[in-house]
């Protein structure tokens, strides 16, 4: 940590940068595509306008000390950010909460990520746009040292009720993906499906390792109990959940901090580009407003057959899927 943090409740630097993402007001757009892989973020950032009309410069790229990459510019003239967050609920939590404190007005967030499919009809190379997601979490009160049984997965893991995507953004995303898919593509697009987000890549997604995870029957249990389930990954549920509960009711809403940050005096050490940061928002404290969320999952693994996508297929797949996400956000009206 190179900078002094203010306010242990919601840490910021003196010039208003949030703790994990390393960004501040003026460096993030209200329309965001979030991905896990930094190389995917850079690939999508290459589709942004080469020159941002407001600044006359190219997109801003900020790599934080904690591994988050933010790329902000315009796409077809509309302010747009692409943020690489890594994997898991915790990183999605850092991302949503800290981004919310860096912009005012409504937000639209689309997660573009890889997934595993548990449906034979959604093979490798398919694109799934889930209408909802459930969480699969390990039950830490379960005694994992007991001998496994055919039913032990039911007690070893908890399946949440579903959290839904924003209906309007979900619909627009589906249309945008259909338009972006290349003619002659063999990829199918499924949108009336449910995703499951696990708190582990291994145990809570039914992968068998040398650990006694009691998960041999977990995938079959999901297929039996979660209607329309299609995919497994690690982030979408938490995005949908946080979006669905924000803003809080007025009686319970809290601002993250009462400290109004002064204007920055220099760019942060982690800035990749030479573009200087924008001025902070005048109020310093953003007002809560609605978060619209949707997701697009690229099927990289077919859990039934064991098939896995090839590197050459990934490049072409994420290109048109990435453009579909950006086009959907351009077509989604926000109050900002």
N, C-alpha and C positions, 0 to 999 in steps of 0.2 A: 504494500500500500504506500503510495507516494504522496497522497494528499491528506490533509487533516479533514476528518469527517465531522459534520455538525448534526446534532440530534440523533441520539441512539435509537429512537423509535423508527425514524425513516431517514437513514443516513444520506447526506448530500455533502459535496464539497462546498467551499465558500462561494464558488461561482455557479452552484446549482446542479452539479452533475450527480446523477443517481449512482448508487454504490456499485452495482454489478454490471449494468449495461454501459456505464461511463458516458452517458449522453445527457443533454439538458434541453430545456425548452428552446425551440427553434431548429433543432437538429433531427426531428422526427416528424413524419407526416401522419395525418389521421387515417390514411389508407395504408395497410401493412400486409405484406406477405411474409410469413415466418416459416423458416426451414430449420432443419437440424444441422446440416452439413455446411460449413463455411464456403467450401468450393461451389456448392449449389447456389449459395447467396451471391457469390461473385459472378456466376454464370447468369443468374437472373438480372443482376445489376448491369450487365452488359446490354440488356434490352432497354434500359432507361435512356431518355433523351441525352445525347452527348453533351449538350449545353443546356443548363437550366436557365429559363428565361429571366427569372428574378435576379440571379446573380451574374449571369453571363459566364458561369463556370460549370465544370462537370460535376457529377454526383459526389457528395461527401461520403467518405468511408471512415468509420471509427471502429478500431479494434480495442476492446476493453482489456484490462489486466486480468479479468476473470473469464476470458474466452468468448465473449459475445461480440459479434460483428454486425454493425449497423451501416447500411448503405442507403442514403437518402438523395433523391433528385426528383425528376418529373418523368412521367410516362404519358406520351401523347398530350403533353402540356399540363397534366394533373399531378400535384405533389404525391409522391409515393416513396415508401420505405420498404426495404427488404432486410430482415433481421435473422441472423443465424444464432440459434440458442443452445445447440447441443441436444441432449436427450432427457426425457423424464419429466415427471410432475414438478419437481423442484425448480428446474430451469424454466418451465412454462410459467410457474408462479412468479419467479423473478421478472420474467419478460412482461407479463400482462400488468402486474402491479406497478412496475417502474415506468413502463410506457404510458400508462394511464396518467401518471403524475407529470409527464413531459408535454402533454398536449391538452388543449381545451376543446370542448364540443364533442360531438359524436365520433366514434371510431369504427372502422371496419377492418377486421382481421381475418385473413385466410391462412390456414396452415396447409402447406404443401409438403408432404413427406412420404416416405416409403412405408410399406406395411407388409404383413403376411396375410394371405387369404386362407380362410377355412371353408370356402365354398368351391366346389368343383367348377361352377359356372363363372367364377372370377379367377381365371388363371393368371399366370405370370404375364405382365404387360397390360393387364386391365387397369382401368381407372375407376376408383370407387369414391363417390361423393356422399358421405354418410349424412343422413337426416338427424341422427342422434348418436350418442356414445354412452357406454356404461364403463364404470371403473372396476377393475379386478385388483384387489389388494390382499396381500398376505396377512393372515390372521396370526399375529405374533403371540397370542395367548394359546394357540394350539401347540400341543406337544409333538414336535416334529421328530423326536427320537423314538416314538412308538412305531411298531411295525405297520407298514402301509396296508390298507384294505381297499377293496373296490369302491368304497364310499367315502374314504377319508378326505378326498379333495373337497367335499361339500363343507366340511368344517375347517379345512386348512385355508380356504380362500373365501373372500366375501365379494359379492357382485352387487354393485349399487343400482339404484333406479336410474333410468336414462336422463341425460341432459341433452337438450335439443339444440340444433343449429338454428341460426336466424333464418326464418322461412324465406324471406325475400332474397337474402344474399345467397342462400342455398339454391334457389331457383335460377337466379341470374348466373351463378357459377356453372350450373349444369348447361345452360344455353351457351355460355362462353367456351366451355370445354368442347362442346359439340362443334362449334365453329372453328376452334383452334386445331382440332384433330386433323392431321393431314389426310387428303384424299387417298384412298387405298390402304390406309392404316388398318391393321388387324386388331387394334386395341378396342375392347368394348368398354362402354361407360355405364356404370350402374349408380343410380342415385337414391333408390328407395330402400336403403340398407342401414344397418346399425353397426357401429364400430365398438370394439372393446379396447380400452387403454389399460395396460398392465403396469404395475409398479416395478416390474422387473422384465428384462428381455427374456429371461430364462424361466424362472419358476412360475410366475403368474401368467405366462403365455403357454404353459404346457410343454415346455422343452425339458427333456430329460438329461440330467447331468449326474455327476457322482454324489451330489448332495441329496439327502432324503427329503424331497420336497412334497411328496404325497400329491402329485399333480398328474398322474398317468391318465386319469379320466376327466381332466379338467376341460379339454376342448369339447368332448362329447357332452359334458354337462352344460357348457355354454350353448351349444347347438340345440339342446333340449329345452333350455329355460329362457333364452333371450331371443325373442321373435325377430326375424330378418337379420340376424347377425351375419356379418360377412368378413370383417377384417380385425386384425390385432396389431396394435402399435402401442406407444407409450405417452402420448401427449394430448390428444384431442379432447378427451373427457375433461381434463382440467381447464382447457381453454373454454369449452362450452359452459362448464360450471361457473367459472368466474364471470363470463359475459352475461350469464342468465341472472346473476344476483346483483349486478351493478347497474345503476347507482343504488345505494342503500336508501331505505326510507329516511326522510328528513330528520326524524328524531334520533336515528342511530348513525347518521353519516358523520364522518370525521375527516378533516383535511389531514394530509400526511404530515405537514409541518407548518408552524406559524412563522418560520424564518423566511424572510424575503431575500433571495440571493442577490448580491450586487452584480453588475455587468462583468463578464469575463475579461481578464486582462491578457490572456494568451490562449492558444489552442492547447488541448491536453496532450500529454506526451504520447498517447496511444493513437493519435490521429494519423491515418495512413496518407491521406491526401494533404495538399497544402492549402486547401480552402479554409478560411477562417470561420469560426462558429458564428451563428446568427445572434441577434440581440435577444435577451430573455423576454418572456411575456411580461407585459407591464405590471400585472398584478403579482407575479411571482408564485401565486398559488392558483392552480387550476380548479375549475368547478367540475364536479362529477357530472357525467352524462352517459348516455347509453353506449354499450359496446355491442356491435353486430359481429357475429363469428360464424365461420363456415370452414370446411376442410375438404381437401382433395388428397386421396391416398393412391399412390402408385404401387401396384402390387409387384413387389420384388421377389416374394417367396410364396410358393404354393405348399401349404403345410401338409395337405393330403398326399401329393405326389412327391414332395421333396424337391421340386424344381426351383431353380434360382435364376434370376435375370443375369444377362451378360453385361460387362462394362460398355460394350458398344451400343447395346439397347438402351442403357440408362441415359446416355447423352442425348439421343434423339427424343426419348420419352420426356425427360424433364424440360427440354426446350419448348415443346408445344404445350405441355401442361403448365409450365411457368408463364408462358404468354397468356394462356387461358385465365390464370389467376389474376394477372395484371389487367387484362381486358374486363374481367368481371368487376374489379374494384373501380375502374374508370366508369363503368356503367351503373355504379351503385351510388345513389344520391345520399349525401350526408348533410346534416346541419352542423356547421363548424364555425 
